[in-house]
Amino acid sequence: MRRVPAVLVPVFAAVCGLPAAFLPGSTFAHVSYLIGFSTLVGLGWARLRMLSGPQRTGYAFIVAALSVWLTGDLLQDALRWLTGPVGDVSPADLLWISGYPLLGIGLVRLVRLRAPTRLREAVLDALAMATVMAWLCWQFVIRPAVESAQLSLAVVIGSIYPLGDVLLFAAGAILVLAPGSKRGPTRYLIAALAISLIGDIAISLLPTLVDDLSRIVQADRLDGVLLVSNSLYVAAVLHPDAARIAEPDSSREERLHPARVIFLGIALAALPMFAGLQSIEGMVGRVSLLVSIAVLTALILVRFVLVVREQESVRAMLAHQAHHDQLTGLANRQALHAALDLALNRAREIGAPYAPVLFYLDLDGFKQVNDHYGHAAGDFVLAEFSRRLKAELRTGDVAARLGGDEFVVLSENINTDDEAQALADRLRGLTVEPVTRATDERFSIGVSVGVAAAGQLDQLDSDALLAAADGSMYSQKSRRFPPPDLVSA
């Protein structure tokens, strides 16, 4: 299937949903809505066939939720055609309600892949805010509906929809608060959740804002809004980086965002404020209550932030030590294998014919430095070479130290042999200038560089690519002249 640009999907949905805003309740508007929705679901399932890896299951739940909602719309139309006007409750409600947990499961699965061991804080924060959201739904949506009518199936079903919105709110909060990048498909998912919640809440509140005769027509005006929100879910699936949503964002340090503290403060203070304002009479009493709750909440949050900052510092230090070589600051073997696996998965996803490319570097003359000047001098040479290596890297390249005097550079932005050899020549040039320590010692070293491109291998995995680059390096080293002599000033 030819890939559809993700940015065009919500544009298409807006065009299909526009008639509902100006011709609510008309056959033309409804048919346009169904054509748009059916097309979106078809695009989602077609794109899923092109995805691989564990993230495919998460996207499958999202597309399944949209399919269930579309099936509910079609079933409702079929019932109207067969039996005439449908009452307040129909079998379609079961389908519409079941879409909420499917969507929530899909979102949570995607987040778990991105941060499998760091979701506890995000889940707890999301549950705290969802608790307030649930109480607000009960207080202002569900309870008025229950109190204004006798308990019936229609009242029960109508009360479930706000709870579905609470579930989406919790899933969206976890998506926002969990570690990892918020770029690419994640932005589409966040926007879709926000618009879905706004549209659902507006539809839920319409019965209390308009009369019965115009209720259905007014609700139909929002079909276009819901169609756009559903299109954003599909846009996330169609995004070029959809397969990368499960990758952790190791390029940035995750810290407690001020907005997160504000939302937690609102969650902490909301229920006591509502309860206190209802039980206390008089302006002075209510103002004093609000001030007291605000001060207490602020003090608790300040203490909370101080504790979290300390934990973040310790966790950042441990995380850096776990994935970086302590002497050089480069990625270690474990981090290299993780980056290489991700690069190979991306290459399979986009059908890259050449990349990624691996450069295997081994220092010439390093053993003589250790033997003649000791390990302190050897460590100094390794650190200086690593500094030069990092300065030579391009955006997206990864440098790692495997151990001893062996280094690796991983690049996904090389597409030809000429480009690979050009980078290999620049890497060999890193040792042209001797390494100088203090003012009286100069160490002349060389470097052998082996090159292996994934597109040139029959077996496409990280071990095979690493072995091929290692073999290329030793083949080159065996043809080179003996390592240059050690020169000391």
Secondary structure, 3 states (H helix, E strand, C coil): CCCCCCCHHHHHHHHHHHHHHHCCCCHHHHHHHHHHHHHHHHHHHHHHCCCCCCHHHHHHHHHHHHHHHHHHHHHHHHHHHHHCCCCCCCHHHHHHHHHHHHHHHHHHHHHHHHCCCCCHHHHHHHHHHHHHHHHHHHHHHHHHHHHCCCCCHHHHHHHHHHHHHHHHHHHHHHHHHCCCCCCCHHHHHHHHHHHHHHHHHHHHHHHHHCCHHHHHHHHHCCHHHHHHHHHHHHHHHHCCCHHHCCCCCCCCCCCCCHHHHHHHHHHHHHHHHHHHHHHCCCHHHHHHHHHHHHHHHHHHHHHHHHHHHHHHHHHHHHHHHHHECCCCCCECHHHHHHHHHHHHHHHHHHCCCCCCEEEEEEEECHHHHHHHHCHHHHHHHHHHHHHHHHHHCCCCCEEEEEECCEEEEEECCCCCHHHHHHHHHHHHHHHCCCEEECCCEEECCEEEEEEEEHHHCCCCCHHHHHHHHHHHHHHHHHHCCCCCCCCCC
